[in-house]
Amino acid sequence: MPQVFEAAVAAASELGLGINQVDRAGLHLYLTHPGRLGRRDWPLELAVTDSGLGTTVLRLSWAEGRP
């Protein structure tokens, strides 16, 4: 799973997302997506987890309306 997390960090950077915090111990990545036309940035959270079935799961979530 750490390799997937590091790949996600690299991809976020390449995609131009703002990286606010990298929690390698918890495998969480806190990002911002730049707002368009002067709007506020969107806060995003990416988590890497084990499905329990031998596969890795990426979960990307956001809260609409948050600053």
C-alpha positions in Angstrom: 0.0 0.0 0.0 2.8 2.5 0.6 3.8 2.3 -3.1 0.2 3.2 -4.1 0.2 6.1 -1.7 3.5 7.5 -3.0 2.2 7.2 -6.5 -1.0 9.1 -5.5 1.2 11.9 -4.0 3.2 12.1 -7.2 0.1 12.1 -9.4 -1.6 14.9 -7.3 1.5 17.0 -7.7 1.6 16.4 -11.5 -2.1 17.2 -11.8 -1.6 20.6 -10.2 -3.5 19.8 -7.0 -2.5 21.7 -3.9 -1.0 19.4 -1.3 -1.9 20.7 2.1 -0.8 17.7 4.3 0.7 14.3 3.7 0.0 11.7 6.4 2.2 8.8 5.5 1.5 6.9 8.7 -2.3 7.0 8.2 -2.1 6.9 4.4 -4.1 10.1 4.0 -3.5 12.9 1.6 -5.2 16.3 2.1 -5.4 18.3 -1.2 -7.1 21.3 -2.7 -8.4 21.6 -6.2 -8.1 25.1 -7.6 -11.3 26.9 -7.9 -12.4 28.3 -11.3 -13.2 31.9 -12.1 -12.2 33.2 -8.7 -14.1 30.6 -6.7 -12.7 29.0 -3.6 -10.5 25.9 -3.8 -12.2 22.6 -3.1 -10.8 20.6 -0.2 -10.2 17.0 -1.1 -9.1 14.0 1.0 -7.5 10.9 -0.5 -7.2 7.7 1.6 -5.4 4.5 0.7 -6.8 1.4 2.5 -6.7 -2.4 2.3 -10.0 -3.9 1.3 -9.4 -6.9 3.4 -9.6 -9.0 0.3 -6.0 -8.5 -0.8 -6.6 -5.4 -2.9 -5.8 -1.7 -2.3 -8.6 0.9 -2.3 -8.3 4.6 -3.1 -11.1 6.7 -1.6 -11.3 10.4 -2.8 -13.8 12.5 -0.9 -14.8 16.2 -0.7 -17.3 18.3 1.2 -19.3 20.6 -1.0 -19.6 24.1 0.4 -16.5 23.9 2.6 -14.0 26.7 2.4 
